[in-house]
Amino acid sequence: MTRFMEMVVDWPKLVIMLVVGLTMVIASQMAHLKIETDTAAFIPAGHQATLNNDRMKEIFGTPDLIWVGVVREQGGIYQRDTLDIIRQLTDHIRLLPGVVDQDVVSIATEDNIRGTADGMEVEPFMDSLPDDAAALQSLQQQIHDFDIYDGFIVAKDGSAAAIIVKLEPAALLARRGLDKFKVYEAVKHTVDELTAGRDEQFYVAGKPVLEATLGMYIAEDLGLMMPLVFLTLAILLFFTYRSLRGVVIPLVVVTFSVLGAMGIMAFAGVPIYPTTTMVPVTLMAIGVADAIHLLGKYYELVLLKPDHERRDLVLDTMQEMWRPVVLTSVTTAIGFLSFLSMGMVPLQMMGLFAAVGIIYAMMVSLTLVPAMLMLMTVAAPRMLKTRISAGQGGAQTIQTAGFVSCQLSRLGLWVGSHVTLTLFLTSGLIFFSAWAASSVYVDDAYVANFKAGSPIVKADHVINSHFIGSYQYNLLLEGGKPETFYRPDVLKAVWAFQKEMESGNAIVGGTISIVDYIRRMNRVMNENRPEMARIPDSANLIAQYLLLYSFSGAPDDFAEVVDSEYRMANIRLFLTRGQYVPYHKIEHDLNTLAAKYFDPLGITWSIAGNGHISYVQTQMITDNLRFNIIATVLAIFLAAWLMMRSFAAGVFVMTPVLAAVIFNFAFMGLTDTQIGWGASMFTSVAICIGVDYAIHLIYKFRSEFRRTGVAPSGVAGHADPAVQALVRTLATTGKTILFNAVVVIAGFMVLLASVMPPNQQMGLLVSAAMLSSFIATLTVLPALILAARPRFVFGDKT
């Protein structure tokens, strides 16, 4: 490594050209980055939930739905002018590119089934606008009598109506140069244009709307967060070093690390997920650490060796610092690579490309930083220059070089004099934190990606409070042969299943299956008597009803609930909330009741739908959270053990960050903070970053102690050379760790300005963990070292 460093300092201009050129080539790929917010893409392609969903769409063509809500609280929607605007909206939306025109559902498109003297007739509910009170009353009664539509296209109290818009498959949209966001914008623009100045309220919601809006927020966040973090780092670095090099060098490192990681991500064809929006911010907050530590050592040598040549100062800096820089970078990268153990693709990609960026930052730090220092004159912050000129150089100057160094020296002296008390207080705090952390729980909802009270959240609430629900589960049923779903016993099982799911779950707003249509047919064919809304006992009679329907109904009217052979059926469950905790009961009931009703009949079944996808996604967080924490800890522990060649070193490196994580979980438990996808990452991120502090402190402490051996070095207030080494360590590296912690905390606190609450939560939790980790590194870790006197630090001088 010495030879490599000599080449870098001897050829600084060439090194800078090579690093800049390579980074620019990689960064040029960023133009190909795309944003992905579809929850189905968050789960591995071969996962059973994904396979079930794909099969459902292939057979039943059931896409995600955009809901347009028309609300008229005063007088309800059964008024001619309101029905007219519903009709106009329906007609215009059907013509929009990306919309499946024949599958737009509203009161203006759907058909009623009624009995006639000749049999059965299928006709539109609203072939023309009702022109008097009697016609309006008749329309309302027809909708109310048809169970499928009461609460589906019209609110049960008549105060709102829905226009349900079905989008073309994503692949077809892409071929036409469209996506969900463009279709949503077209629908929203159409609604706004046609409804300006009207008395009704209009809302647009649904899963595609949430996904499209989240994609817009991701782009907005990237455009805001990166410059804001960059500006924050620049201000902090300026006030830390008060020199141009102290600002430029760290910012160049973090900029190149972000460009390298995002360029490689684009080259690999990986899209930007909600989680990977935090990769640039994470890299900017973490990547600055290497440059800060290198500059800290450089300035220390300038103070201690003011007469040395520039080349010697740079080489000495790199010779002492390359090992901790490599070790911290590798251990942090390995920690992030542990994200690959998580089942969710976005979390895996977050970890993978954070690791890529960290390694890239390490390479830039070990090349560009010394090269840039070689092209600059020897200099140090003004305060250090003043002390050097006053003849106060040497070790004692380091301990008194400014307010921060003085206070950290005193902290080291206090910890060294109160080792037992420090460890006792820490142990008590850990036990209390472990108890408080026991109440932390996992919950998540897609709508939680948006701020409470925002228009998108309000629209979601309005739609789900007036109708049967915009979130959907599907139970796919498959019989052994065609016409299975003519059988009365099978259909009665389906109906019993539907009723029990509706009665047993408050968030199930309604269910729809082929049974609902058959019950309606039986009623209208029996003088429209309500008690005849049931399943006939004869398969032949059911077949006759369906035949009669086909004479005036469209051939694909039942395509979403049964296949053409009546061998497969689809039960659609509409839910009013998209949240993990109630979904847990939904999943339990689906499995229990499906087994109860269909297994005895030989009907195979599987669960699909966007609700199931969301549940599986959050369940992966639950299943993998503990495993990921353990994997991260083990990965970093093994890396520290192998690279520092000491099992005890791995233990000591992990101690302060684990204490910090426990403290954070205690905070979450005491504040009733739930764990979603944002919070699920904070633990591993905190461990990956916080471990750097411990590694740098251990390396410096070991260096300071072994430099002086058992000989006192003049530290006032204590005769123990180990305590003296600790005082010098905190005065130098401790100050650098403080600067590093402040920069990282400030960088992650910028996430509070994000438009997405999960990012805000992530920023707050990581910042809190970094503060805890910093405090633990400067207090708990030194106390443990002084108490245990490990060989990997003290050698044989104990």
Disulfide bonds with the S-S distance in Angstrom:
none
